[in-house]
Amino acid sequence: DHRDLHSFPYTTLFRSKQWYQRRVRAVEKEKAKSHVKEVRKRSASEATTCVMAIATNVQRTCIAQEENRKIVNDVRKEQQMPVEKEKAKSHVKEVRKRSASEATTCVM
């Protein structure tokens, strides 16, 4: 029938527009997926970098705290040294007194 032939270009054109629109949507969808993958990849990389930075900061903090503990302990020891020296001096005096009194007792 010649009427079918008459509608042929229109239906082909219509179909090609639909195909083109579907293809454009598919390409846009692929671009969006690719963009999402790139963003996720970048985010994962940034997250890894962030975790590494946090670990480094924690390590530095621990080292600094250990150094501070050592300094505090050294200062405490230095502060206690005069006390220890005084204790030692008084102990020596006590021993000398005892020795002197014992020596006096022996001589008499």
N, CA and C of each residue as an Amber inpcrd file, in Angstrom:
protein
   324
   0.8500000  -1.1750000   0.0000000   0.0000000   0.0000000   0.0000000
   0.8930000   1.2340000   0.0000000   0.5410000   2.2340000  -0.8400000
   1.4000000   3.4140000  -0.9690000   1.3180000   4.3290000   0.2520000
   0.2780000   4.2070000   1.0560000   0.1800000   5.0600000   2.2600000
   1.2610000   4.6830000   3.2850000   1.6010000   3.4320000   3.3290000
   2.6530000   3.0110000   4.2480000   3.9920000   3.6330000   3.8690000
   4.2210000   3.7120000   2.5750000   5.4720000   4.3080000   2.1040000
   5.5140000   5.8010000   2.4160000   4.3450000   6.4420000   2.3350000
   4.2780000   7.8750000   2.5940000   4.6580000   8.2000000   4.0480000
   4.2810000   7.3470000   4.9950000   4.5690000   7.6070000   6.4140000
   5.9720000   7.1320000   6.8050000   6.6600000   6.4470000   5.9220000
   7.9770000   5.8830000   6.2390000   8.9840000   6.9240000   6.7150000
   9.2090000   8.0370000   6.0380000  10.2340000   8.9840000   6.5110000
   9.8930000   9.5660000   7.8880000   8.6100000   9.8150000   8.1060000
   8.2180000  10.4010000   9.3820000   8.4860000   9.4280000  10.5370000
   8.0760000   8.1810000  10.3530000   8.2850000   7.2000000  11.4270000
   9.7650000   6.9480000  11.6520000  10.5390000   6.9140000  10.5940000
  11.9830000   6.7260000  10.7300000  12.5940000   7.9100000  11.4690000
  12.1680000   9.1020000  11.0710000  12.6640000  10.3150000  11.7200000
  12.2560000  10.3300000  13.1930000  11.0100000   9.9690000  13.4460000
  10.5210000   9.9350000  14.8140000  11.3180000   8.9290000  15.6540000
  11.5230000   7.7490000  15.0530000  12.3000000   6.7350000  15.7550000
  13.7350000   7.2040000  15.9880000  14.3210000   7.8570000  15.0160000
  15.7030000   8.2920000  15.1830000  15.7940000   9.3760000  16.2520000
  14.7670000  10.2170000  16.3980000  14.7690000  11.2180000  17.4650000
  14.7010000  10.5290000  18.8240000  13.8420000   9.5340000  18.9180000
  13.7450000   8.8030000  20.1810000  15.0670000   8.1070000  20.4990000
  15.6320000   7.4630000  19.4750000  16.9160000   6.7860000  19.6850000
  17.9770000   7.7910000  20.1260000  18.0030000   8.9520000  19.4510000
  18.9890000   9.9780000  19.7640000  18.8000000  10.4660000  21.2100000
  17.5530000  10.7080000  21.5840000  17.2860000  11.1750000  22.9470000
  17.6980000  10.1180000  23.9830000  17.3950000   8.8620000  23.6860000
  17.8060000   7.7920000  24.5950000  19.3300000   7.7200000  24.6890000
  19.9690000   7.8670000  23.5440000  21.4350000   7.7990000  23.5100000
  22.0400000   8.9610000  24.3050000  21.4810000  10.1470000  24.1340000
  21.9720000  11.3100000  24.8740000  21.8090000  11.0760000  26.3710000
  20.6460000  10.5630000  26.7690000  20.4150000  10.2740000  28.1880000
  21.4020000   9.2180000  28.6920000  21.6570000   8.2140000  27.8900000
  22.5980000   7.1600000  28.2880000  24.0060000   7.7290000  28.4550000
  24.4120000   8.5880000  27.5130000  25.7410000   9.2010000  27.6030000
  25.8200000  10.0900000  28.8410000  24.7710000  10.8730000  29.0870000
  24.7530000  11.7360000  30.2670000  24.8010000  10.9050000  31.5460000
  24.0910000   9.7870000  31.5330000  24.0840000   8.8940000  32.6900000
  25.4860000   8.3260000  32.9260000  26.1610000   7.9200000  31.8500000
  27.5230000   7.4000000  31.9690000  28.4750000   8.4780000  32.4900000
  28.3050000   9.7100000  31.9910000  29.1460000  10.8110000  32.4670000
  28.9100000  11.0330000  33.9600000  27.6460000  10.9890000  34.3660000
  27.3160000  11.1760000  35.7790000  27.9370000  10.0620000  36.6190000
  27.8320000   8.8150000  36.1460000  28.4260000   7.6910000  36.8760000
  29.9360000   7.8690000  36.9870000  30.5430000   8.2730000  35.8760000
  31.9860000   8.4730000  35.8580000  32.3750000   9.5790000  36.8480000
  31.5760000  10.6450000  36.8590000  31.8430000  11.7580000  37.7780000
  31.7160000  11.2840000  39.2280000  30.6860000  10.5110000  39.5040000
  30.4810000   9.9870000  40.8600000  31.6640000   9.1090000  41.2610000
  32.1150000   8.2370000  40.3410000  33.2670000   7.3850000  40.6380000
  34.4960000   8.2280000  40.9470000  34.7080000   9.2720000  40.1490000
  35.8670000  10.1470000  40.3520000  35.7790000  10.8500000  41.7070000
  34.5960000  11.3290000  42.0380000  34.4140000  12.0110000  43.3200000
  34.6540000  11.0360000  44.4700000  34.1200000   9.8190000  44.3400000
  34.3280000   8.8110000  45.3930000  35.8030000   8.4640000  45.5260000
  36.4560000   8.3220000  44.3840000  37.8840000   7.9880000  44.3970000
  38.6720000   9.1060000  45.0780000  38.3510000  10.3540000  44.7150000
  39.0200000  11.5070000  45.2980000  38.7240000  11.5670000  46.8010000
  37.4590000  11.3240000  47.1530000  37.0720000  11.3530000  48.5690000
  37.8040000  10.2760000  49.3480000  37.9150000   9.0910000  48.7580000
  38.6300000   7.9950000  49.4330000  40.0910000   8.3720000  49.6210000
  40.6690000   8.9740000  48.5820000  42.0640000   9.3810000  48.6680000
  42.2330000  10.4550000  49.7410000  41.3050000  11.4270000  49.7470000
  41.3720000  12.4860000  50.7530000  41.1540000  11.9170000  52.1400000
  40.2620000  10.9410000  52.2520000  40.0060000  10.3130000  53.5490000
  41.2550000   9.5840000  54.0330000  41.9200000   8.8840000  53.1220000
  43.1580000   8.1850000  53.4800000  44.2030000   9.1930000  53.9420000
  44.3210000  10.2940000  53.1880000  45.2750000  11.3340000  53.5600000
  44.9210000  11.9000000  54.9240000  43.6380000  12.1070000  55.1490000
  43.1720000  12.6450000  56.4220000  43.5000000  11.6800000  57.5580000
  43.2430000  10.4100000  57.3530000  43.5310000   9.4020000  58.3830000
  45.0260000   9.3640000  58.6710000  45.8220000   9.4470000  57.6120000
  47.2750000   9.4350000  57.8040000  47.7220000  10.6770000  58.5810000
  47.1200000  11.8170000  58.2570000  47.4660000  13.0510000  58.9700000
  47.0800000  12.9430000  60.4390000  45.9130000  12.3740000  60.7020000
  45.4660000  12.2010000  62.0870000  46.4240000  11.2730000  62.8240000
  46.8090000  10.1800000  62.1790000  47.7340000   9.2260000  62.8080000
  49.0720000   9.9100000  63.1070000  49.5460000  10.7050000  62.1660000
  50.8020000  11.4240000  62.3700000  50.6740000  12.3950000  63.5270000
  49.5480000  13.1210000  63.5780000  49.3350000  14.0690000  64.6760000
  49.2450000  13.3630000  66.0170000  48.5800000  12.2170000  66.0420000
  48.4810000  11.4450000  67.2840000  49.8660000  10.9900000  67.7220000
  50.6440000  10.5270000  66.7510000  52.0010000  10.0760000  67.0640000
  52.8340000  11.2360000  67.6120000  52.7420000  12.3870000  66.9540000
  53.4830000  13.5600000  67.4250000  53.0350000  13.9590000  68.8250000
  51.7210000  13.8970000  69.0490000  51.1920000  14.2430000  70.3680000
  51.7200000  13.2850000  71.4260000  51.7320000  11.9920000  71.1020000
  52.2550000  10.9990000  72.0500000  53.7240000  11.2480000  72.3530000
  54.4850000  11.5380000  71.3260000  55.9150000  11.8170000  71.5200000
  56.0890000  13.0600000  72.3830000  55.3050000  14.0970000  72.0880000
  55.3970000  15.3360000  72.8650000  55.0050000  15.0900000  74.3240000
  53.9600000  14.2910000  74.5380000  53.5430000  13.9840000  75.9040000
  54.6280000  13.2050000  76.6420000  55.2610000  12.2660000  75.9510000
  56.3390000  11.4910000  76.5710000  57.5040000  12.4020000  76.9310000
  57.8420000  13.3210000  76.0120000  58.9240000  14.2630000  76.2940000
  58.5580000  15.1540000  77.4770000  57.3050000  15.5980000  77.5190000
  56.8590000  16.4240000  78.6470000  56.9440000  15.6500000  79.9590000
  56.5450000  14.3620000  79.9430000  56.6350000  13.5300000  81.1380000
  58.0800000  13.4330000  81.6170000  58.9920000  13.2360000  80.6660000
  60.4140000  13.1320000  81.0270000  60.8980000  14.4360000  81.6560000
  60.5010000  15.5560000  81.0570000  60.9130000  16.8670000  81.5760000
  60.3570000  17.0630000  82.9850000  59.0680000  16.7410000  83.1420000
  58.4380000  16.8990000  84.4640000  59.1430000  16.0070000  85.4880000
  59.4400000  14.7750000  85.1070000  60.1370000  13.8750000  86.0320000
  61.5320000  14.4030000  86.3730000  62.2380000  14.9310000  85.3690000
  63.5630000  15.4960000  85.6190000  63.4700000  16.6820000  86.5820000
  62.4760000  17.5310000  86.3640000  62.3000000  18.6920000  87.2470000
  61.9780000  18.2290000  88.6590000  61.1080000  17.2380000  88.7800000
  60.7720000  16.7130000  90.1100000  62.0050000  16.1450000  90.8050000
  62.8130000  15.4050000  90.0450000  64.0340000  14.8460000  90.6280000
  64.9590000  15.9490000  91.1210000  65.1010000  17.0050000  90.2700000
  65.9570000  18.1230000  90.6560000  65.4110000  18.8190000  91.9000000
  64.0800000  18.9240000  91.9800000  63.4820000  19.5590000  93.1530000
  63.6680000  18.6910000  94.3870000  63.6760000  17.3840000  94.2230000
  63.8230000  16.4740000  95.3530000  65.2760000  16.3360000  95.7920000
  66.1920000  16.6650000  94.8810000  67.6090000  16.4890000  95.2070000
  68.0030000  17.2640000  96.4600000  67.6270000  18.5370000  96.6000000
  68.0000000  19.2200000  97.8400000  67.4240000  18.5200000  99.0700000
  66.2190000  18.0210000  98.9670000  65.6130000  17.2970000 100.0820000
  66.4290000  16.0520000 100.3810000  66.7910000  15.3320000  99.3330000
  67.6020000  14.1260000  99.5100000  68.9650000  14.4810000 100.1020000
  69.5410000  15.5930000  99.6310000  70.8420000  16.0120000 100.1690000
  70.7150000  16.3490000 101.6470000  69.6420000  17.0260000 102.0040000
  69.4270000  17.3840000 103.4080000  69.2430000  16.1270000 104.2560000
  68.4850000  15.1800000 103.7230000  68.2870000  13.9190000 104.4410000
  69.6280000  13.2170000 104.6340000  70.4350000  13.2110000 103.5850000
  71.7430000  12.5590000 103.6610000  72.6330000  13.2610000 104.6850000
  72.6100000  14.6070000 104.6520000  73.4270000  15.3630000 105.6110000
  73.0020000  15.0600000 107.0510000  71.6850000  15.0450000 107.2620000
  71.2100000  14.7790000 108.6260000  71.5420000  13.3470000 109.0330000
  71.5000000  12.4490000 108.0970000  71.8520000  11.0560000 108.3920000
  73.3290000  10.9660000 108.7690000  74.1790000  11.6560000 108.0200000
  75.6190000  11.6500000 108.3150000  75.8530000  12.2390000 109.7020000
  75.1770000  13.3450000 110.0130000  75.3230000  13.9670000 111.3340000
  74.9070000  12.9880000 112.4260000  73.8060000  12.2890000 112.1950000
  73.3050000  11.3180000 113.1590000  74.3110000  10.2000000 113.3680000
  74.8750000   9.7000000 112.2680000  75.8730000   8.6270000 112.3590000
  77.1040000   9.1310000 113.1020000  77.5360000  10.3450000 112.8010000
  78.7170000  10.9140000 113.4670000  78.4680000  11.0670000 114.9660000
  77.2460000  11.5210000 115.3160000  76.9100000  11.6800000 116.7270000
  76.9920000  10.3410000 117.4440000  76.3850000   9.3280000 116.8100000
  76.4070000   7.9930000 117.4050000  77.8350000   7.4880000 117.5350000
  78.5860000   7.6910000 116.4700000  79.9850000   7.2350000 116.4940000
  80.7690000   7.9700000 117.5810000  80.5250000   9.2550000 117.7080000
  81.2370000  10.0550000 118.7160000  80.8360000   9.6060000 120.1150000
  79.5430000   9.3580000 120.2900000  79.1050000   8.9390000 121.6270000
  79.6210000   7.5400000 121.9360000  79.6900000   6.6790000 120.9640000
  80.2320000   5.3420000 121.1560000  81.7290000   5.4150000 121.4540000
  82.3990000   6.3260000 120.7360000  83.8420000   6.4770000 120.9610000
  84.0770000   7.0060000 122.3700000  83.2270000   7.9230000 122.8030000
  83.3600000   8.4860000 124.1500000  83.1090000   7.4010000 125.1850000
  82.1290000   6.5630000 124.9210000  81.7960000   5.4870000 125.8540000
  82.9470000   4.5050000 125.9360000  83.5770000   4.2000000 124.8480000
  84.6820000   3.2470000 124.8240000  85.9000000   3.8090000 125.5660000
  86.1660000   5.1030000 125.4050000  87.3440000   5.7310000 126.0150000
  87.1550000   5.7610000 127.5200000  86.0140000   5.9310000 128.0120000
  85.8070000   6.0450000 129.4550000  85.8780000   4.7230000 130.0410000
